[in-house]
Amino acid sequence: MKKIIITIDGYSSCGKSTLAKQLAKKLNYTYIDSGAMYRAITLYFIQNRIDWQSHEAVAAALRDVHLDFVPNSLTGLSEMYLNNENVEHLIREMVVAEKVSEVAAVKEVRDLAVAQQKKMGARKGIVMDGRDIGTVVFPHAELKIFMTAEIAIRVQRRFKEIYEKNRNITLEEVKQNLELRDYIDANREISPLRKADDAIILDNSHLNLEDQLQLVMQWVEDAIMAHSS
């Protein structure tokens, strides 16, 4: 069966990575978490006190940033490695979440990440989620999905995720962080978050994971059929 590229863009805490992992497993495709790449770079900048407002400092720092996705033999999923260190858990911390949108808006950072992402997709058979995958990284992808959900539901999802690791977090802090990230993602000068003209909107506010996967698998089948003729 013909392999395609599936892009999933959308707002924070809409479940993009959850859907992408489900699809990759179901289709035996490679899942690429573009957000993890930006988070890893953000982690490096924080750890090494890099001023990401300085183009010179960023350019110099990026020469020492090496990113890899390494499969976890137990879970079957790829995990983010930064300079040969597994940082999959560190990049999910709130301190990274608070800064990742700022770092991801830096041109040099995006140029590095997008170049790597395009290379990863050369053989097709991938599912990649992010903010600009369907608009910038793979504008000719066979299936583009744009995910959204009601803000109150997104806040609850994100709160539940973070609370397991940080019992001091509050709903209001999570809401403010999401709203700030939404604003930065949608208004940045380089590759802002927007729906591709040919993307299908998926509002999963009131969909469970099983129903969501069933719906999207039909879209996948339709896309494969449309591009096999």
SEMARKOL-51844 format. One record per residue: residue in one letter; x, y, z of N, C-alpha, C in turn. Coordinates in pm, whole numbers, padded with zeros to 5 digits, always signed. Layout:
BEGIN
aXYZXYZXYZ
...
! end
This chain:
BEGIN
m+00084-00120+00000+00000+00000+00000+00088+00125+00000
k+00050+00222-00078+00127+00347-00089+00140+00414+00047
k+00260+00461+00079+00282+00533+00204+00271+00683+00179
i+00217+00752+00278+00197+00897+00265+00258+00970+00384
i+00254+01101+00376+00294+01186+00488+00167+01242+00551
i+00157+01227+00683+00043+01280+00758+00093+01388+00851
t+00039+01508+00840+00078+01618+00928-00037+01650+01023
i+00000+01677+01147-00100+01714+01248-00054+01842+01317
d-00123+01951+01286-00091+02080+01348-00206+02120+01441
g-00179+02221+01524-00285+02268+01612-00231+02325+01741
y-00323+02361+01827-00289+02428+01952-00232+02331+02056
s-00170+02386+02159-00116+02305+02268-00227+02229+02339
s-00193+02108+02382-00283+02026+02463-00414+01990+02394
c-00405+01971+02262-00520+01921+02187-00510+01770+02165
g-00397+01712+02207-00380+01569+02188-00314+01533+02056
k-00236+01626+02000-00171+01600+01871-00078+01479+01878
s+00008+01476+01979+00105+01367+01987+00037+01234+02017
t-00070+01236+02096-00143+01112+02125-00199+01053+01997
l-00264+01135+01917-00320+01089+01790-00209+01044+01695
a-00101+01122+01688+00009+01089+01598+00070+00953+01633
k+00087+00927+01761+00142+00797+01804+00047+00683+01770
q-00083+00706+01791-00183+00603+01758-00178+00570+01609
l-00176+00673+01526-00173+00653+01382-00047+00581+01337
a+00068+00623+01391+00195+00563+01353+00196+00413+01387
k+00143+00380+01502+00139+00240+01545+00044+00160+01456
k-00073+00217+01430-00175+00148+01350-00127+00125+01206
l-00056+00224+01151-00014+00219+01011+00128+00164+00993
n+00196+00140+01105+00337+00101+01103+00421+00209+01035
y+00389+00336+01068+00463+00452+01019+00560+00498+01128
t+00648+00590+01092+00740+00651+01188+00675+00777+01245
y+00674+00787+01378+00621+00907+01442+00735+01003+01474
i+00721+01127+01433+00822+01229+01461+00758+01343+01540
d+00803+01363+01661+00751+01467+01750+00833+01594+01729
s+00785+01681+01640+00861+01803+01610+00874+01892+01733
g+00770+01892+01818+00775+01973+01939+00888+01933+02031
a+00919+01804+02033+01028+01756+02118+01161+01816+02075
m+01175+01841+01945+01299+01900+01896+01314+02043+01951
y+01206+02120+01945+01210+02257+01997+01227+02258+02149
r+01165+02161+02214+01180+02152+02359+01324+02118+02398
a+01386+02030+02321+01524+01991+02351+01619+02109+02333
i+01598+02186+02228+01680+02305+02206+01658+02406+02318
t+01532+02422+02359+01500+02512+02471+01570+02466+02597
l+01567+02337+02624+01634+02281+02742+01783+02313+02738
y+01844+02296+02622+01988+02325+02608+02017+02471+02635
f+01932+02559+02581+01952+02703+02602+01939+02738+02750
i+01841+02679+02818+01821+02708+02961+01939+02656+03042
q+01979+02533+03016+02089+02472+03092+02220+02547+03074
n+02239+02602+02954+02366+02668+02923+02355+02820+02922
r+02240+02869+02972+02217+03013+02985+02244+03089+02855
i+02189+03037+02747+02203+03102+02616+02097+03211+02603
d+02139+03328+02560+02045+03438+02538+01982+03421+02399
w+01859+03371+02394+01798+03345+02263+01746+03471+02195
q+01766+03586+02261+01736+03714+02194+01854+03758+02107
s+01968+03693+02127+02088+03728+02052+02108+03627+01939
h+02102+03677+01815+02119+03588+01700+02259+03526+01698
e+02358+03603+01741+02495+03551+01743+02509+03439+01844
a+02451+03458+01962+02459+03356+02068+02386+03229+02026
v+02271+03246+01961+02191+03131+01916+02268+03053+01809
a+02320+03125+01711+02392+03060+01601+02511+02980+01654
a+02583+03038+01750+02699+02970+01808+02655+02847+01888
a+02547+02861+01965+02499+02751+02050+02449+02634+01966
l+02379+02664+01856+02320+02558+01774+02426+02468+01711
r+02548+02518+01699+02655+02434+01645+02687+02318+01739
d+02650+02335+01867+02677+02231+01966+02552+02151+02003
v+02444+02168+01927+02320+02097+01954+02302+01985+01852
h+02295+01863+01902+02276+01746+01816+02153+01670+01864
l+02054+01658+01777+01928+01596+01812+01911+01462+01742
d+01857+01365+01815+01829+01234+01757+01702+01178+01820
f+01627+01100+01739+01517+01022+01792+01564+00877+01800
v+01565+00821+01921+01613+00684+01941+01498+00597+01989
p+01471+00486+01920+01360+00398+01959+01382+00337+02098
n+01275+00337+02177+01276+00271+02308+01226+00128+02286
s+01310+00031+02315+01276-00109+02286+01158-00159+02367
l+01132-00096+02481+01022-00139+02567+00888-00083+02521
t+00886+00045+02484+00760+00109+02445+00737+00106+02295
g+00845+00089+02218+00831+00091+02073+00825+00233+02017
l+00835+00334+02104+00829+00474+02062+00968+00535+02058
s+00983+00635+01973+01111+00706+01966+01117+00812+02076
e+01235+00827+02135+01253+00926+02242+01360+01026+02201
m+01349+01145+02258+01436+01257+02221+01570+01248+02293
y+01677+01253+02214+01813+01256+02268+01878+01388+02230
l+01936+01453+02329+02008+01578+02309+02154+01553+02340
n+02238+01566+02240+02382+01540+02257+02406+01406+02326
n+02340+01303+02273+02355+01163+02318+02298+01136+02457
e+02217+01228+02510+02153+01206+02641+02001+01201+02624
n+01938+01102+02684+01793+01091+02678+01731+01202+02763
v+01659+01292+02698+01599+01406+02769+01446+01404+02758
e+01391+01288+02724+01248+01276+02700+01165+01329+02816
h+01208+01301+02940+01132+01347+03056+01163+01492+03091
l+01289+01532+03078+01329+01668+03113+01259+01772+03025
i+01236+01740+02898+01177+01839+02808+01028+01859+02833
r+00968+01776+02918+00825+01790+02949+00802+01875+03074
e+00908+01921+03137+00895+02001+03258+00837+02139+03227
m+00772+02198+03328+00707+02327+03311+00806+02437+03275
v+00927+02430+03327+01026+02534+03300+01058+02540+03150
v+01052+02427+03083+01072+02422+02939+00946+02470+02866
a+00830+02424+02915+00702+02462+02853+00682+02613+02852
e+00732+02678+02956+00714+02823+02968+00797+02902+02866
k+00901+02841+02813+00994+02913+02725+00997+02861+02581
v+00941+02743+02557+00959+02679+02427+00901+02761+02312
s+00788+02828+02333+00730+02907+02224+00820+03024+02185
e+00886+03084+02285+00980+03193+02256+01097+03143+02173
v+01154+03031+02215+01271+02975+02145+01232+02929+02004
a+01114+02867+01993+01069+02817+01863+01041+02928+01763
a+01027+03051+01813+01001+03166+01724+01129+03224+01665
v+01245+03176+01713+01374+03228+01665+01407+03165+01529
k+01438+03248+01431+01457+03201+01293+01563+03091+01283
e+01677+03111+01347+01785+03013+01337+01743+02878+01394
v+01665+02881+01500+01617+02757+01561+01523+02684+01466
r+01430+02758+01407+01334+02697+01315+01404+02644+01189
d+01501+02717+01139+01573+02673+01020+01640+02537+01045
l+01701+02523+01162+01769+02398+01196+01668+02283+01207
a+01559+02307+01281+01459+02203+01304+01389+02163+01175
v+01348+02262+01096+01275+02233+00972+01361+02155+00873
a+01488+02190+00864+01579+02118+00774+01588+01971+00813
q+01597+01945+00943+01604+01806+00990+01472+01734+00965
q+01361+01805+00986+01229+01743+00967+01206+01705+00822
k+01244+01793+00730+01228+01764+00587+01308+01640+00548
k+01427+01629+00604+01513+01514+00575+01448+01385+00627
m+01387+01392+00745+01323+01275+00804+01205+01226+00720
g+01140+01319+00650+01020+01283+00576+01045+01240+00433
a+01171+01233+00391+01204+01205+00251+01148+01071+00202
r+01142+00973+00293+01097+00839+00251+00947+00818+00271
k+00879+00917+00321+00736+00909+00348+00708+00804+00457
g+00580+00769+00474+00545+00675+00580+00572+00733+00717
i+00540+00863+00733+00563+00928+00864+00438+01002+00909
v+00429+01019+01040+00329+01105+01102+00406+01207+01184
m+00385+01334+01156+00457+01438+01230+00359+01542+01281
d+00374+01579+01407+00286+01680+01464+00366+01803+01505
g+00296+01917+01507+00363+02040+01545+00275+02161+01523
r+00336+02270+01479+00263+02395+01458+00262+02437+01310
d+00370+02400+01239+00383+02446+01100+00417+02331+01006
i+00378+02210+01041+00417+02094+00962+00345+02092+00827
g+00215+02119+00830+00138+02118+00706+00152+02243+00623
t+00200+02351+00684+00212+02478+00611+00354+02504+00562
v+00454+02462+00639+00592+02494+00605+00678+02370+00577
v+00674+02274+00667+00763+02158+00655+00721+02067+00540
f+00593+02029+00538+00542+01942+00430+00416+02001+00368
p+00431+02109+00291+00313+02172+00231+00241+02083+00130
h+00309+01978+00083+00248+01888-00014+00209+01753+00047
a+00198+01748+00178+00159+01623+00245+00023+01577+00195
e+00006+01444+00187-00119+01388+00135-00236+01405+00230
l-00209+01409+00360-00316+01431+00458-00269+01530+00563
k-00345+01639+00576-00315+01741+00677-00434+01753+00772
i-00403+01750+00900-00506+01762+01003-00473+01882+01091
f-00574+01961+01122-00556+02074+01213-00644+02050+01335
m-00581+02029+01450-00653+01993+01572-00683+02114+01660
t-00800+02111+01718-00839+02216+01813-00931+02155+01917
a-00953+02229+02024-01045+02187+02130-01076+02309+02215
e-01184+02302+02287-01224+02414+02373-01115+02440+02477
i-01089+02568+02507-00980+02605+02597-00995+02542+02735
a-01116+02536+02789-01136+02478+02922-01096+02331+02923
i-01124+02261+02816-01089+02119+02808-00938+02102+02791
r-00877+02188+02713-00733+02183+02696-00661+02210+02828
v-00711+02306+02905-00651+02337+03035-00659+02217+03127
q-00773+02151+03131-00790+02033+03217-00694+01921+03176
r-00680+01900+03047-00590+01795+02999-00445+01825+03038
r-00404+01949+03017-00266+01988+03048-00241+01984+03198
f-00340+02029+03276-00326+02028+03422-00306+01886+03473
k-00386+01793+03422-00377+01654+03464-00240+01596+03432
e-00187+01633+03314-00056+01584+03272+00055+01636+03364
i+00049+01766+03395+00156+01828+03475+00143+01792+03623
y+00019+01783+03673-00004+01763+03816+00059+01633+03866
e+00068+01534+03779+00129+01407+03819+00276+01424+03855
k+00339+01527+03798+00481+01552+03824+00504+01669+03918
n+00408+01762+03920+00423+01883+04001+00292+01913+04074
r+00283+01874+04200+00159+01889+04276+00132+02034+04316
n+00227+02123+04291+00210+02263+04329+00149+02347+04217
i+00134+02288+04100+00080+02364+03987-00068+02393+04008
t-00113+02507+03957-00255+02543+03969-00319+02550+03830
l-00451+02538+03828-00525+02549+03702-00501+02684+03635
e-00496+02789+03714-00478+02923+03659-00341+02937+03593
e-00238+02879+03654-00104+02884+03595-00103+02812+03460
v-00168+02697+03454-00174+02621+03330-00250+02699+03224
k-00362+02761+03263-00443+02839+03168-00362+02956+03112
q-00290+03027+03198-00210+03140+03153-00100+03095+03058
n-00037+02981+03090+00069+02929+03005+00016+02891+02867
l-00100+02825+02863-00159+02786+02735-00198+02907+02651
e-00260+03005+02716-00301+03125+02644-00181+03201+02589
l-00073+03206+02667+00048+03274+02621+00110+03200+02503
r+00115+03067+02514+00172+02987+02405+00088+03001+02278
d-00044+03001+02294-00133+03020+02178-00102+03152+02108
y-00088+03257+02189-00065+03391+02133+00069+03396+02060
i+00174+03345+02124+00307+03348+02062+00309+03264+01936
d+00250+03143+01942+00250+03054+01826+00177+03115+01707
a+00065+03182+01734-00018+03236+01627+00033+03369+01574
n+00117+03438+01651+00158+03574+01612+00307+03589+01584
r+00382+03480+01593+00525+03493+01566+00548+03525+01419
e+00659+03590+01390+00688+03633+01254+00725+03516+01164
i+00797+03420+01220+00844+03305+01143+00748+03187+01160
s+00691+03139+01052+00604+03019+01052+00499+03020+01163
p+00409+03117+01163+00306+03120+01268+00210+03001+01255
l+00148+02967+01367+00049+02861+01367-00074+02905+01289
r-00107+02831+01187-00230+02857+01112-00271+02729+01041
k-00398+02722+01009-00451+02605+00940-00414+02613+00792
a-00357+02505+00739-00331+02499+00595-00466+02500+00522
d-00469+02559+00404-00594+02571+00329-00660+02435+00303
d-00576+02331+00285-00630+02198+00254-00630+02103+00374
a-00617+02159+00495-00620+02075+00615-00764+02049+00660
i-00783+01932+00720-00913+01896+00776-00913+01934+00924
i-01016+02007+00967-01024+02047+01108-01078+01931+01193
l-01008+01903+01302-01051+01802+01397-01069+01866+01534
d-01193+01891+01572-01224+01942+01706-01257+01821+01793
n-01166+01789+01884-01185+01668+01964-01230+01698+02107
s-01294+01813+02125-01341+01852+02259-01425+01742+02323
h-01507+01675+02242-01600+01577+02298-01588+01441+02229
l-01467+01410+02181-01440+01280+02120-01349+01199+02212
n-01380+01070+02230-01285+00987+02302-01179+00938+02204
l-01071+00879+02257-00957+00843+02172-00994+00739+02067
e-01081+00646+02103-01119+00540+02010-01198+00597+01892
d-01296+00682+01922-01377+00742+01815-01293+00834+01727
q-01201+00906+01790-01114+00996+01716-01028+00917+01618
l-00968+00808+01665-00881+00727+01580-00960+00667+01464
q-01080+00620+01492-01164+00561+01389-01197+00663+01279
l-01229+00785+01321-01259+00892+01227-01140+00925+01139
v-01024+00942+01203-00905+00982+01129-00855+00870+01039
m-00870+00746+01079-00829+00634+00994-00908+00634+00864
q-01033+00678+00868-01111+00689+00745-01053+00797+00655
w-01008+00908+00718-00942+01014+00640-00814+00962+00576
v-00740+00881+00651-00615+00823+00600-00642+00735+00479
e-00741+00648+00492-00776+00559+00381-00818+00637+00259
d-00896+00743+00279-00940+00827+00168-00821+00895+00101
a-00724+00941+00182-00606+01011+00129-00518+00915+00049
i-00502+00793+00101-00421+00694+00030-00484+00658-00103
m-00615+00639-00102-00688+00606-00226-00676+00720-00327
a-00691+00843-00279-00688+00959-00368-00553+00978-00434
h-00445+00935-00365-00311+00956-00418-00250+00830-00477
s-00331+00725-00490-00282+00601-00550-00320+00592-00697
s-00414+00676-00737-00462+00669-00876-00371+00746-00970
! end
